[in-house]
Amino acid sequence: MERDRLPEAPSCLVIGPIGDEHAPIDTEPRTRYEEALQVLSKIIEPACVRYGITPVRADRMHRPGEVPEQVLVAIRDYDLVIADLSKANPNVLYELALRHAVGKCVIPISGWGSLPFDVGWIRTIPFVRSEIGYIDGRKRLEEALGAALKDGCDRVTATRILQETASSRGATVESDTAQNEAVISDEPGFLDLLAEMEEAVPRVTGILEEMTGLLGQVAALAVKGTEDIKASDASGGQVAGRRLAILGRFASKLSKLAGQSEDLVGRYRDDISKVDKGVSYLLDRLELEPQLISEAGQFPETLVRLADITKESLAATDSLVQQTAQLATIAAVMRTPATRIANSWRALATLSTPIFDWGSRASKVQGNRGPTAIGSP
């Protein structure tokens, strides 16, 4: 059976009922929002934490733009989708159908209850809305994620049929022109790609700097929160209640930073994926054709410096990330935003793996510079 393989640090989109946070209490939209938030915070996020995955929901996409377009792009491009099919929400089923058409990995979950016939035969993780039920659902999702990361996801019949139909259209024309296209197609120009990569690499460095700055803001918030709690405690009275109020304000600010960190990771993932193809191609060429090294200018040195900067950034912020993760243990209101930020940085560290490979290979390329290449610009 054909399977969709996942990368080491997959991007993850959550589709499911969202509801309305600002609707009056006990109304259907508000109840739907609260139930969806419970599923996210008690099942999906803790299951993803184990594998360093940062799940992103549509209402937590903070990049300016049109929400429907951003969701459609995520459905198309994200490596993994976790779909909450509870109560067979029509919007969710539509988004699930789009994902099946794309053919990438989906893990469905659902509160106990019957599902529509068309999706009822798809293996779905059931859960009960209770404390024990959430724990059981989280464990089941952890197992499914582990299996998907190890072996990939089986494609459903709808995907196979849709893609077979699409691929069969124009097959005769393609077979007639395939040979000509093979002759016409060629590798990208070395200098063209070099120029493109020279512009792209600083973007990677810039995101690392932004993320480091964001963690600095988290640290500053933590210091301010500690000072506020000490001042509150000194005034006596109901200490615990005032502490929770302070932590609530802290958590609200932390949630905004969590959204920014997830957006940074999304940008970083896109840039690394695009840059890795170009950089790897250039390094392949330089290793196979040493005569091109003189044309590469300072590009190998740039890659070595980037690897050093990345290593220093990750090392310098490691303790800060650990402290951020510990904030999740202070109070329930802190759990989700602190975990989101810590997971974002862990995902960013995992995504940085190709950079160290670039640095190692570029260092060897530098050693291959001949006498005429040393003085080249």
TIVOSE-403785 format. One line per field, with one value per residue: residue number from 1; x, y, z of N, C-alpha, C in turn. Coordinates in steps of 0.001 Angstrom, whole numbers, padded with zeros to 6 digits. Example, Ala and Ser with C-alpha at 12.3 -4.5 7.8 and 13.67 -1.06 7.14 Angstrom:
TIVOSE-403785
n	c(1_2)
npx	c(013190_012850)
npy	c(-005690_-002250)
npz	c(007800_007080)
capx	c(012300_013670)
capy	c(-004500_-001060)
capz	c(007800_007140)
cpx	c(013200_012900)
cpy	c(-003300_000030)
cpz	c(007800_007870)
//
This chain:
TIVOSE-403785
n	c(1_2_3_4_5_6_7_8_9_10_11_12_13_14_15_16_17_18_19_20_21_22_23_24_25_26_27_28_29_30_31_32_33_34_35_36_37_38_39_40_41_42_43_44_45_46_47_48_49_50_51_52_53_54_55_56_57_58_59_60_61_62_63_64_65_66_67_68_69_70_71_72_73_74_75_76_77_78_79_80_81_82_83_84_85_86_87_88_89_90_91_92_93_94_95_96_97_98_99_100_101_102_103_104_105_106_107_108_109_110_111_112_113_114_115_116_117_118_119_120_121_122_123_124_125_126_127_128_129_130_131_132_133_134_135_136_137_138_139_140_141_142_143_144_145_146_147_148_149_150_151_152_153_154_155_156_157_158_159_160_161_162_163_164_165_166_167_168_169_170_171_172_173_174_175_176_177_178_179_180_181_182_183_184_185_186_187_188_189_190_191_192_193_194_195_196_197_198_199_200_201_202_203_204_205_206_207_208_209_210_211_212_213_214_215_216_217_218_219_220_221_222_223_224_225_226_227_228_229_230_231_232_233_234_235_236_237_238_239_240_241_242_243_244_245_246_247_248_249_250_251_252_253_254_255_256_257_258_259_260_261_262_263_264_265_266_267_268_269_270_271_272_273_274_275_276_277_278_279_280_281_282_283_284_285_286_287_288_289_290_291_292_293_294_295_296_297_298_299_300_301_302_303_304_305_306_307_308_309_310_311_312_313_314_315_316_317_318_319_320_321_322_323_324_325_326_327_328_329_330_331_332_333_334_335_336_337_338_339_340_341_342_343_344_345_346_347_348_349_350_351_352_353_354_355_356_357_358_359_360_361_362_363_364_365_366_367_368_369_370_371_372_373_374_375_376_377)
npx	c(000849_000532_002340_002517_005367_006865_008792_011603_011006_008017_005765_002673_-000764_-003807_-007065_-010442_-013478_-013934_-015421_-016600_-014814_-015661_-018369_-021497_-021562_-022475_-023779_-024144_-021950_-019950_-019681_-018769_-016299_-014991_-014966_-013409_-011000_-010317_-009807_-007624_-005709_-005559_-005301_-004182_-001956_-000279_000309_001748_003939_005713_007105_008314_006761_004998_001791_-000455_-003255_-005972_-006937_-004729_-002907_-000865_000144_-000220_-002926_-005305_-007466_-008865_-007298_-004766_-005312_-005988_-003548_-001994_-003299_-002621_000230_001369_003088_001713_-001611_-003807_-006971_-009881_-012768_-015073_-018545_-019010_-018470_-019299_-017492_-015037_-015098_-015097_-012562_-011046_-011605_-010356_-007723_-007397_-007506_-005111_-003351_-001612_-000360_-002792_-004201_-007012_-009152_-011792_-014590_-016584_-019101_-021234_-019867_-020145_-020982_-019082_-016635_-016545_-015267_-012616_-009683_-009968_-009124_-010753_-012243_-013288_-015094_-013859_-011769_-010230_-010814_-009640_-006948_-006617_-007177_-005048_-002858_-003407_-003187_-000492_000677_-000178_001092_003766_003913_003349_005527_007540_006851_005299_002161_-000695_-002261_-005585_-008360_-009782_-007848_-006047_-007652_-008415_-005917_-004919_-006736_-006233_-003571_-003790_-004855_-004134_-002053_-001172_-000233_001824_003553_004344_005820_007725_010419_011431_011101_012874_015241_015206_015045_017242_019969_019886_021451_024721_025748_023411_021865_023604_023551_020892_020880_022678_021149_019144_020222_020838_018229_017610_019414_018383_015863_016637_017801_015554_014024_015660_015564_012849_012696_014127_012272_010385_011839_012108_009433_008979_010621_009392_006865_007557_008450_006062_004502_005938_005620_002855_002503_003679_001832_000002_-003025_-005291_-003266_-002888_-005016_-004487_-002039_-002756_-004242_-002262_-000659_-002452_-002569_000077_000129_-001560_-000043_002077_000913_000598_003264_003810_002302_003709_006172_005513_004803_007283_008688_007271_007937_010692_010845_009875_011831_014228_013678_013489_015987_017758_017649_018805_021345_022449_022618_024484_026741_027133_027913_030284_031843_032102_033096_035755_036914_035018_035087_036423_034585_032659_033097_032696_030890_031164_032493_030506_028539_029871_030159_027454_026690_028199_027078_024455_024854_025898_023711_021716_022937_023253_020669_019562_019242_017401_015207_014611_013834_011565_009920_009500_007770_005293_004538_003774_001131_-002144_-003053_-000768_000208_-000365_000580_003330_004282_003870_005730_008190_008150_008199_010785_012262_011461_012531_015247_015565_014934_017159_019142_020102_021763_024137_025223_025662_027673_029754_030323_030934_033210_035032_035071_036314_038877_039648_040338_042349_045688_045139_042583_042575_043054_040838_037798)
npy	c(-001199_002247_004833_007883_009583_011039_013947_014490_016516_017270_019689_020678_020814_021585_020706_021345_021755_025158_027302_030129_032301_034625_034535_034548_032959_029522_029412_027843_028330_029220_027003_025127_026252_026016_023247_022448_023656_022244_019697_020350_021263_019175_016763_016885_018794_017904_015312_015819_017146_015216_014442_016687_018242_021009_021810_023633_025710_027104_029529_030387_031303_033856_035420_038242_038494_036711_034589_032193_031604_031155_028892_027031_026881_025766_023297_022171_022205_021536_018987_017177_016545_016839_015854_016809_015265_015458_015521_015752_018173_020302_022080_021066_018491_019150_020348_018127_016504_017988_017686_014920_014848_016061_014179_013836_013068_012269_012255_011254_012166_011739_012633_010298_008809_008483_008582_010200_008153_008213_008783_007101_004650_005148_004804_006023_007859_007387_009282_010074_012674_013332_013454_011090_010090_011990_011589_008966_009375_011063_009311_007396_008991_009701_007211_006840_008984_008294_005952_007011_008740_006890_004957_006263_007308_005508_005894_006898_005300_007172_009112_007646_006969_009516_010629_008783_009105_011763_011585_009997_011544_012982_011257_010068_012225_013080_010880_011002_013337_013187_012452_014606_016669_015817_016238_018995_019987_021109_021403_023931_027168_027640_030099_031623_030245_030433_033188_033412_031834_033255_035423_034185_032876_034850_035330_033100_033390_035758_034973_033268_035170_036711_034855_034393_036939_036980_035018_036379_038342_036740_035993_038501_039039_037020_037816_040238_039250_037753_039786_041222_039335_039050_041629_041627_039556_040694_042468_041011_039206_037471_035557_033496_033815_036362_035840_034033_035740_037490_035678_034972_037275_037301_034909_035569_037498_035875_034064_035558_035864_033199_032677_034276_032954_030486_031308_032219_029793_028506_030142_029716_026983_026873_028431_027024_024580_025361_026612_024566_022781_024272_024975_022457_021479_023298_022714_020062_020432_021925_020067_018052_019425_020989_023172_025122_026415_028830_030569_030645_032512_034049_032256_029526_030194_031734_029818_028258_030124_030570_028072_028115_030348_029455_027228_028516_030130_028259_026961_029076_029721_027496_026945_028918_028070_025735_026830_028211_026067_025031_026864_025951_024318_025838_026906_026002_027780_028659_026571_025879_028177_028331_025789_025793_027739_026615_024247_025305_026362_024025_022669_024412_024038_021381_021632_022976_021198_020619_022843_022441_020380_021693_023475_021725_020452_022687_023580_021600_022040_024533_023728_022618_024595_025743_027062_029201_029776_030839_033573_034536_036487)
npz	c(000000_-000819_000815_002722_003535_006427_007343_009618_011493_011369_009945_011365_011083_012668_012150_012873_014851_015799_016909_018875_020695_021918_022168_024023_027260_027587_025169_021927_020053_021864_023575_021720_021120_023636_024010_021824_022489_024768_023655_022090_024013_025878_024547_021847_021817_024086_023180_020872_021920_022844_020599_019694_018027_016740_016913_014842_014792_012873_013993_015257_013543_012836_010852_008737_006415_004298_005978_004975_002705_003852_005386_003393_002012_004037_004385_001983_002044_004595_006458_008058_009135_011806_012418_013954_014108_015549_016106_013445_011985_009317_007961_008757_007663_004982_004734_005379_003180_001161_001981_001651_-001090_-001682_-000690_001459_004795_007272_010498_011962_014699_017128_019172_021012_019078_016181_012874_009644_006807_004663_005831_007893_007711_007870_009772_012938_015844_018812_021527_024877_026449_029155_032104_032305_029804_028112_028710_027806_025077_024401_024783_022815_020531_020709_020178_017541_016265_016691_015159_012627_012223_012105_010107_008219_006634_005656_002516_001796_000079_-001488_-002073_-003640_-005864_-006844_-007487_-009274_-011360_-012066_-012909_-015121_-017120_-020201_-020655_-023015_-024539_-022876_-022966_-025601_-025685_-023749_-024173_-025650_-023765_-021820_-023109_-023451_-020806_-018204_-015858_-013295_-013809_-012537_-011473_-011376_-009470_-007336_-006788_-005970_-003637_-002064_-001365_000052_002312_004388_005304_006802_008915_009951_010954_013028_014709_015295_016716_018917_020066_020699_022681_024573_025229_026475_028740_029960_030533_032389_034494_035161_035911_038178_039881_040208_041540_043941_044988_045301_047159_049375_050284_051696_052714_050486_049007_047017_045187_044097_042943_040908_039292_038391_037018_035053_033470_032665_031205_029081_027665_027078_025351_023015_022276_021867_019580_017782_017828_016709_014179_013285_013248_011235_009007_009040_008566_005934_004606_005152_003894_001201_000781_001400_-000742_-002839_-001741_-001214_-003806_-004929_-003351_-004058_-006721_-006365_-005030_-006916_-009086_-008714_-009999_-010081_-007691_-007506_-008579_-006681_-004753_-001599_-000660_000436_002878_004058_004611_006505_008568_009108_010142_012494_013811_014161_015833_018111_018788_019451_021598_023411_024131_025231_028017_028615_027153_028534_030974_030155_029451_031978_033055_032450_034484_036597_036805_035603_033682_032512_031098_028328_026658_027443_026812_024064_023182_024022_022536_019977_019789_020079_017786_015898_016419_015609_012910_012092_011513_008787_008360_009759_008346_005927_006751_007469_005012_003442_004712_003997_001269_001232_001909_-000436_-002147_-004756_-005634_-007407_-006782_-004268_-004144_-005364_-005785)
capx	c(000000_001329_002334_003098_006447_006984_010156_011953_010269_006930_004825_001415_-001971_-004979_-008361_-011479_-014394_-013246_-016387_-016424_-014326_-016308_-019820_-021977_-021395_-023556_-024316_-023531_-020619_-018992_-019456_-017931_-014952_-014399_-014712_-012281_-009804_-009969_-009203_-006304_-004768_-005450_-004994_-003317_-000679_000622_000771_002754_005127_006620_007902_008816_005906_004208_000530_-000951_-004669_-006247_-007089_-003430_-002032_-000796_000685_-001264_-003415_-006652_-007490_-009162_-006159_-003712_-005718_-005877_-002120_-001526_-003848_-001842_001680_001859_003434_000782_-002852_-004605_-008335_-010882_-014023_-016174_-019850_-019057_-018559_-019217_-016260_-013916_-015180_-014678_-011110_-010505_-011698_-009288_-006458_-007345_-007191_-003671_-002696_-000617_-000713_-003877_-004566_-008310_-009610_-013193_-015326_-017425_-020322_-021160_-019342_-020795_-020566_-017923_-015390_-016692_-014386_-011224_-009246_-010078_-008859_-011909_-011969_-014451_-014846_-013683_-010334_-009638_-010965_-008626_-005654_-006605_-007068_-003683_-001968_-003676_-002626_000959_001021_-000387_002154_004998_003843_003425_006903_008404_006489_004476_000708_-001331_-003178_-006936_-008801_-010153_-006614_-005509_-008510_-008319_-004605_-004811_-007525_-005531_-002332_-004075_-005253_-003029_-000938_-000661_000560_003042_004458_004875_006723_008637_011803_011811_011203_014097_016362_015142_015299_018655_020216_019911_022758_025454_025808_022040_021477_024484_023010_019639_021202_023325_020065_018277_020887_020611_016872_017688_020073_017463_014826_017297_017950_014215_013600_016447_014976_011549_012953_014508_011027_009801_012610_011751_008089_009091_011187_008342_005845_008096_008435_004665_004043_006573_004962_001514_002618_004072_000668_-000786_-004362_-005464_-002092_-003045_-005919_-003801_-001003_-003401_-004613_-001020_-000255_-003386_-002102_001339_-000186_-002122_001089_002886_000203_000931_004632_003746_001852_004819_007206_005039_004901_008706_009054_006706_008789_011997_010684_009769_013114_015217_013338_013839_017416_018507_017757_019776_022676_022941_022983_025729_027834_027390_028673_031627_032595_032371_033817_036534_037247_033983_035250_036822_033389_031754_033372_032685_029733_031516_032759_029200_027881_030584_029779_026059_026664_028722_026085_023324_025283_025995_022358_021022_023578_023035_019266_019076_018755_016203_014119_014258_013093_010239_009146_009135_006654_004052_004203_003405_-000335_-002774_-003194_000542_000647_-000405_001516_004730_004607_003937_006992_009285_008082_008608_012251_012776_011249_013503_016548_015564_014951_018477_020101_020806_022764_025409_025740_026214_028925_030779_030693_031558_034565_035857_035230_037335_040169_039955_040709_043697_046457_044507_041276_042700_042944_039645_036814)
capy	c(000000_003464_005586_009218_009611_012305_014353_014318_017504_017638_020761_020029_021644_021011_021160_020883_022820_026233_028023_031569_032598_035813_034338_034457_031659_028532_029359_026747_028683_029277_025621_024497_026787_025452_021822_022333_024050_021113_018665_020836_021384_017955_015587_017108_019435_017051_014173_016331_017543_014075_014301_017992_018770_022176_021843_024980_025778_028255_030771_030756_031773_035290_036159_039030_037938_036146_033339_031018_031280_030587_027539_026187_026644_024828_021981_021665_022130_020988_017569_016362_017157_016134_016314_016503_015073_015446_016059_015823_019569_020350_022734_020150_017412_019731_020487_016768_016051_018662_017057_013615_015090_016345_012878_013822_012343_012746_011414_011728_011828_012144_012253_009132_009099_007959_009469_009992_006915_008393_008797_006158_003497_005575_004566_007272_007702_007871_009729_010466_013980_013239_013525_009811_009974_012830_010911_007822_009917_011542_008155_006803_009882_009542_005971_007059_009875_007513_005056_007826_009217_005750_004217_007029_007154_004868_006761_006345_004941_008382_009721_006818_007090_010877_010870_007938_009740_012955_011240_009324_012520_013449_010316_009839_013384_013081_009853_011426_014485_012991_012430_015971_017451_015407_016868_020432_020309_021174_021829_025389_027768_027688_031463_032054_029633_030988_034504_033200_031320_034324_036254_033400_032488_035837_035200_032063_034018_036741_034308_032833_036347_037075_033880_034665_038133_036627_034343_037433_038951_035791_036114_039781_038869_036168_038649_041178_038495_037416_041015_041539_038368_039408_042836_041241_038753_041568_043206_040114_038858_036244_035526_032582_034403_037442_035216_033502_036875_037955_034651_035048_038357_036818_033885_036249_038067_034752_033472_036349_035496_031827_032786_034807_031920_029486_031920_032191_028416_028239_030813_029056_025686_027133_028897_025933_023598_025908_026880_023310_022204_025045_024866_021092_021378_024027_021973_018901_020902_022316_018856_017297_020268_021950_024371_026129_027028_030227_031345_030628_033662_033826_031436_028475_030806_032156_028632_027877_031102_030323_026903_028546_031227_028616_026437_029423_030569_027147_026715_030215_029814_026195_027047_029757_027218_024850_027634_028470_024827_024856_027750_025200_023597_026783_026950_025469_028843_028845_025324_025891_029103_027983_024586_026172_028425_025651_023332_026039_026426_022663_022395_025203_023387_020190_022083_023537_020132_020755_023911_021892_019611_022674_023988_020683_020269_023915_023614_020724_022721_025550_023057_022191_025747_025665_028303_030293_030069_031495_035009_034894_037209)
capz	c(000000_-000910_002059_002727_004511_007145_007681_011028_012289_010459_010240_011762_011100_013337_011660_013789_015249_016509_017717_019047_022042_022465_022254_025417_027926_027449_023810_021153_019560_022983_024007_020699_021307_024847_023782_020903_023221_025627_022805_021680_025126_026674_023719_020688_022157_024870_022371_019941_022680_022960_019379_019289_016970_017137_016158_014579_014432_012018_014756_015825_012465_013102_009718_008074_005161_004313_006725_004140_001841_004683_005756_002199_001764_005065_004050_000845_002208_005866_006383_008828_009607_012823_012144_014973_013386_016515_015699_011973_011562_007838_007521_008996_006677_003699_004776_005334_001788_000422_002372_000993_-002498_-001733_-000527_002525_006029_008135_011641_012469_016041_017249_020360_020757_018323_014822_011846_008348_006119_003791_006609_008991_007540_008053_011145_013687_017278_019585_022898_025679_027073_030598_032384_031911_028355_027465_028883_026884_023727_024223_024618_021497_019521_020791_019466_016104_015801_016647_013997_011405_012075_011790_008891_007305_006726_004501_001784_001731_-001270_-002232_-002575_-004722_-007049_-007370_-008079_-010460_-012415_-012521_-013595_-016389_-018125_-021027_-020604_-024371_-024925_-022084_-023451_-026897_-025550_-022618_-024600_-025998_-022539_-021151_-023810_-023233_-019412_-017878_-014504_-013192_-013955_-011278_-010955_-011055_-008209_-006312_-006429_-005234_-002308_-001303_-000836_000928_003562_005462_005862_007833_010064_010504_011753_014263_015558_015772_017719_020118_020654_021262_023952_025504_025703_027435_029972_030576_031102_033575_035561_035581_036628_039496_040682_040537_042550_045216_045488_045721_048389_050479_050781_052528_052222_049704_048139_045876_044207_043395_042106_039704_038445_037760_036053_033937_032588_032113_030198_027903_026921_026609_024213_021830_021909_021353_018196_016990_017711_015755_012852_012935_012896_009913_008022_009065_007893_004496_004081_005214_002864_-000112_000710_001464_-002096_-003595_-001138_-001434_-005226_-005126_-002723_-004927_-007883_-005929_-004681_-008141_-010047_-007906_-010762_-009854_-006372_-007670_-008903_-005528_-003896_-000148_-000298_001413_004171_004599_005168_007728_009600_009456_011028_013796_014429_014573_016994_019256_019157_020117_022887_024300_024552_025705_029400_028585_026669_029644_031950_029584_029575_033391_033373_032265_035717_037653_036896_034393_032678_031870_030455_026862_026000_027718_026041_022647_022931_024153_021394_018781_019734_019835_016365_015160_016565_014752_011522_011795_011236_007501_008394_010227_007217_004984_007290_007380_003605_002957_005263_003162_-000012_001449_001893_-001805_-002977_-005311_-005544_-008154_-006207_-002976_-004305_-006128_-004971)
cpx	c(000883_001193_002963_004116_006561_008449_010385_011188_009105_006163_003453_000285_-003086_-006218_-009434_-012432_-013640_-014209_-016051_-016066_-015128_-017843_-020245_-021817_-022666_-024255_-023558_-022155_-019566_-018674_-018538_-016478_-014268_-014079_-013505_-010974_-009351_-009287_-007786_-005304_-004559_-005105_-003917_-001964_000220_001114_001883_004051_006163_007553_008426_008039_005110_002923_000003_-002411_-004926_-006329_-005800_-002411_-002014_-000228_-000445_-001668_-004810_-006627_-007808_-007986_-005045_-004033_-005569_-004413_-001569_-002036_-003037_-000397_002150_002077_002360_-000446_-003472_-006005_-009281_-012255_-015244_-017406_-019942_-019270_-018372_-017930_-015055_-013920_-014768_-013155_-010431_-010515_-010609_-007941_-006311_-007016_-005708_-002865_-001653_-001221_-001808_-004068_-005885_-008534_-011063_-013734_-016275_-018729_-020142_-020639_-020092_-020187_-019249_-016600_-015418_-015751_-012909_-010842_-009153_-009878_-010053_-011475_-013284_-014118_-014921_-012182_-009634_-009694_-009934_-007245_-005539_-006461_-005671_-002711_-002156_-003069_-001098_001408_000896_000702_003476_005038_003984_004837_007843_008122_005685_002994_000174_-002273_-004544_-007311_-009133_-008925_-006078_-006326_-008382_-006984_-004362_-005560_-006795_-004297_-002585_-004455_-004020_-001856_-000329_000227_001882_004040_005092_005936_007782_010088_012289_012002_012484_015305_016415_015524_016787_018792_020228_021327_023433_025421_024432_021618_022333_023962_021743_019915_021883_022286_019245_018914_020701_019216_016864_018313_019133_016395_015411_017431_016604_013760_014365_015902_013643_011713_013410_013289_010338_010507_012255_010365_008136_009637_010123_007260_006293_008073_007014_004135_004640_005917_003565_001543_002903_002887_-000255_-002135_-004374_-004394_-002333_-003920_-005247_-002705_-001611_-003796_-003391_-000573_-001180_-002969_-000797_001074_-000747_-001015_001940_002236_000507_002338_004676_003303_002958_005895_006785_005095_006353_009149_008502_007531_010138_011936_010630_011116_014157_014956_013770_015349_018220_018693_018826_021188_023263_023384_024319_026918_028175_028263_030114_032485_032987_033215_034598_036888_036212_034176_035629_035631_032447_031993_033410_031559_030091_031766_031462_028475_028544_030212_028336_025940_027150_027707_024905_023662_025337_024613_021624_021607_023259_021622_018733_018505_017481_014992_013650_013441_011683_009351_008681_007981_005321_003613_003691_001899_-000915_-002846_-001891_000906_000720_000575_002980_005165_004743_005276_008162_009310_008527_010126_012856_012611_012260_014891_016643_015656_016323_019503_020810_021915_024124_026053_026341_027585_030061_031263_031406_032984_035513_036097_036313_038737_040595_040338_042158_044402_045792_043193_041392_042523_041714_038660_035729)
cpy	c(001247_004279_006957_009275_011004_012650_014235_015280_018027_018871_020124_021050_020895_021577_020564_022025_023890_027005_029495_031866_033709_035697_034245_033044_030830_028585_028292_027120_028707_027867_024899_024963_026122_023975_021619_022665_022931_020004_019069_020764_020075_016710_015903_017677_018538_015828_014617_016697_016429_013972_015642_018613_019954_022220_023264_024911_027073_029554_031185_031059_033296_036100_036944_038405_037384_034768_032134_030615_030620_029150_026589_025872_025634_023412_021349_021348_021477_019481_016680_017186_016254_016706_015860_016460_015065_016167_016342_017250_019673_020989_021805_019025_017907_019849_019120_016235_016693_018020_015688_013777_015380_015053_012812_013278_013049_011748_011954_011297_012276_011750_011117_009550_008610_009027_009224_008793_007088_008438_007784_004969_003867_005383_005890_007003_008249_008382_010106_011783_013859_013262_012240_009652_010798_012173_009744_008296_010407_010393_007497_007666_009806_008305_006160_007954_009130_006601_005833_008324_008092_005173_005015_006738_006479_005868_006100_006094_006173_009054_008959_006999_008470_011115_009985_008572_010949_012599_010589_010311_012991_012520_010102_010988_013408_012061_010245_012513_014298_013073_013838_016839_017110_016067_018354_020791_020257_021605_023355_025916_027945_029092_032003_031533_030167_032336_034367_032743_032391_035267_035504_033108_033537_035779_034176_032645_035003_036117_033799_034008_036777_036144_034093_035897_037855_035917_035339_038141_038052_035914_037404_039712_038052_036968_039611_040462_038138_038625_041373_040611_038693_040631_042522_040476_039642_042316_042342_039787_037550_036161_034700_033182_035503_036880_034690_034615_037402_036971_034640_036126_037955_035826_034513_036845_036957_034087_034223_036014_034078_031832_033295_033740_030846_030013_031918_030800_028053_028879_030112_027725_025879_027522_027785_024920_024079_026071_025585_022699_022931_024896_023484_020894_022074_023280_020714_019306_021239_021102_018074_018084_021341_023226_025477_026885_028496_031125_031472_031786_033274_032891_030301_029050_031246_030987_028187_028820_030878_029136_027284_029407_030414_027810_027303_029860_029483_026887_027820_030257_028515_026295_027882_028965_026287_025606_027941_027241_024623_025772_027009_024497_024523_026794_026489_026522_029073_027687_025443_026877_028757_026777_024919_026838_027460_024698_024020_026075_025048_022300_023158_024574_022156_020570_022619_022482_020282_021804_023367_021024_020544_023143_022996_020510_021503_024037_022745_021357_023794_024941_022633_023367_025605_026992_029475_030691_030911_033003_035474_035616_036284)
cpz	c(000000_000371_001875_003854_005136_007366_009182_011932_011449_010909_010453_011836_011811_012686_012571_014090_016036_017401_017839_020497_022711_022530_023722_025965_027776_026093_023031_020612_020661_023478_023014_020830_022510_024679_022863_021599_024162_024834_022415_022837_025888_025866_022692_021083_023009_024110_021433_020653_022701_021762_018868_018152_017517_016320_016034_014154_013682_012801_015453_014738_012536_011933_009048_006739_005323_004974_005828_003256_002645_005085_004572_001883_002772_004801_002927_001215_003503_005744_007011_009187_010664_012730_013251_014292_014301_015982_014206_011478_010052_007328_007658_007956_005292_003639_004742_003908_000934_000727_001718_-000488_-002683_-001564_000564_003819_006836_009275_012192_013921_016145_018612_020027_020084_016909_013871_010544_007626_005374_004544_007750_008918_007694_009525_011900_015167_018061_020964_023565_026369_028593_030844_031967_030395_027595_027563_027908_025436_023420_023991_023251_020381_019523_020007_017956_015523_015686_015437_012697_011154_011658_010408_007874_007500_005465_003827_001657_000274_-002108_-002835_-003777_-006001_-007679_-008065_-009296_-011631_-012978_-013334_-014941_-017498_-018900_-021060_-021976_-024823_-024175_-022599_-024777_-026752_-024477_-023031_-024945_-024761_-021796_-021788_-023496_-021801_-019120_-016426_-014449_-013336_-012610_-010679_-010598_-009689_-007062_-005835_-005595_-003808_-001450_-000698_000208_002281_004664_006073_006983_009097_010748_011378_013067_015236_016122_016886_019023_020838_021318_022605_025011_026073_026721_028783_030713_031213_032391_034764_036099_036362_038029_040420_041113_041620_043910_045830_046004_047029_049593_051072_051628_051913_051450_048620_046877_044788_043411_042484_040801_038751_037689_036695_034837_032948_031907_030980_028927_027032_026321_025390_022915_021340_021353_019896_017290_016785_016709_014329_012378_012511_011522_008808_007904_008320_006376_003907_004058_004103_001483_-000259_000671_000073_-002908_-003068_-001390_-002881_-005479_-004532_-003518_-006106_-007492_-005573_-005925_-009141_-009288_-008660_-010582_-008541_-006487_-007980_-007702_-004578_-002422_000296_000666_002805_004850_005247_006462_008860_010056_010407_012419_014536_014960_015820_018248_019737_019934_021498_023885_024867_025144_027115_029475_028113_027786_030697_031457_029716_031013_033805_033282_033539_036816_037894_035568_033292_031918_030951_028939_026237_026230_026909_024564_022314_022989_022954_020103_018670_019482_018358_015515_015242_015673_013282_011112_011409_009887_007521_008805_009143_006171_005459_007168_005940_003053_003476_004449_001800_000105_001381_000515_-002703_-003449_-005204_-006258_-007547_-004942_-003083_-005029_-005230_-004501)
//
